[in-house]
């Protein structure tokens, strides 16, 4: 038999209470999942950016070697 909840069922968790504000909920800090997501995003961005920076530096060195200063 499926148990059905009435519309007036109350959730007594502080995150779902009407009185709590977003600042009160964020006082708990970051969860491990949030930190892992941020670290993985930074890693993805770095894996894209670092090869491009190395390639740009090599092109700049080649251009500097072909055009010596006056």
N, C-alpha and C positions, 0 to 999 in steps of 0.2 A: 504494500500500500504506500502510495506517495504522500509524504507529509507536506501539506500546503501551508504557507505562511500568510497571515493576514496582512493587510496593507499597513496597519499600525504597528507592525513588529519593529522594535527599536533595537538599534545596534549600539551597544554601550562602549564601543571602542573610541578612544580620544581622537583618532584621525577622522572619524565620521561624525563627530558631534557638531552641532551647529554653532556651539560657543567657541570652538577652537579656531584660532587664526592660523594662517600659513606660517607665521613666525614661530608659533608654539610648536608646530609639527616639525620644523626644521631644526629645532634645538637638539635633536637627537644625533645630528651629524650625518655624514654620508654612509651609505651602506657599501658593503664590499662589492656588490655588483656594479654600483655606480662608479666606483673607483676603477674597477677592471675595464669598464666601457671607456672611460676617459683615457686610460693608459693605452688601450688598443687603438683608439682613434688617433692619439698622438703618434703611435708607432706607424700607423698607415700613412699619415701625412708625412712623417719623416722618411719613410721608404720611397715616397714619391718625390720628395723635395731634394734629398741628398744626391741622387744620381744626376739630377738636372743642375745642381750647383757645381758638381765636379765637371760636368760637360761644359758649363759656361766658363769655368775657370781655365780649362784647357784651351777653349777657343780664344779667351782673352790673352793667354800666354802666347799662343800662336800668332795672334794679331800683333802683339807687342814685339815679337821676334822679327816679323816681316816688316815692321815700320819702326826702326830705331829712333830714339829721340834725337832732336837736332842739337 
